[in-house]
């Protein structure tokens, strides 16, 4: 499970997105230095204080890292591969 954390505008806190639920993002119409992110849990969108190029980079990196298979070495029964 990959997550992306981003600051909300005007120091209103933070938001954390589950990468697999992000459907898209676009430059905020009122402020081009902010990005509106649309997810399954936030279908109306959440505005974050991150420029779209940086958010897209964070999203792409998280998707790429999420594709790596991690082999867990364990002597106990039931050990296996995590995705």
N, C-alpha and C positions, 0 to 999 in steps of 0.2 A: 504494500500500500504506500503510494508516494503522495506526499503532501507539498503544497506551496503556501507559504505564509507571506502576507503582504500588508502594508500599513494602509489604514483608511485615511481619507483626506481630513485635513484640519485637526490632526492629532486625536481622532476619535477612537483610536485603538487599532486592533489588528483583525484580520480575517484569515482563516486557514481553509484552503480548498483541497478536496480529494481530487487528484489529477485526473483520474479516470471518469469523473463526472463533469469535467469542463467540456462544454459544447462549442464555445467560441468566445472571442473577445473583440472589442472595437474601441477606437479612440473615443473618449468622452466628448460629447458635442460642445460642452461648455468650457472644458479645459483640456487642451491637447497634451498636457503633461500627465493626465490621468487616464486610466483604462477601465472600461466597463466589462466585467467578466460574467459570463452566463453559464450556469451549471444546472444540473438536475435539481439541486436543493435551492438554488437561487435563480429561478427561471426569469424573473424580472431584472436580474443583473445586480451586481455589486460593483460600485466604483472604488477602485484602489488608487493609491497615490504612487503609481508606477507608470512610466511611459510604456506605450504598447510594444516597442521594440524590445525593451528589457523584459516585460512580462512574457512575450512570445519566446524569448531565449530561455527564461526560467521554465516555461511549460515544455518546450522541446527537450531541454536537458532532463527534466523529470521523466518524460516519456521514454527517453533513451535509456536512462538508468533503470527504469522499471522493466526493461526487456532483458536485463542481465539475470542469468540463472546463478543462484548461490547454492553450492553444495555444502551440506552440513555434515561434518564428520562426528559420529556419535556411536558409542559402543552399545547403547541400549537398543532394544527391539523397537521397531517402528520409525527409525530414523530415515530421512529421505531428502528430497530436494525441495527447496523453497523457491517460489517465483515472486 
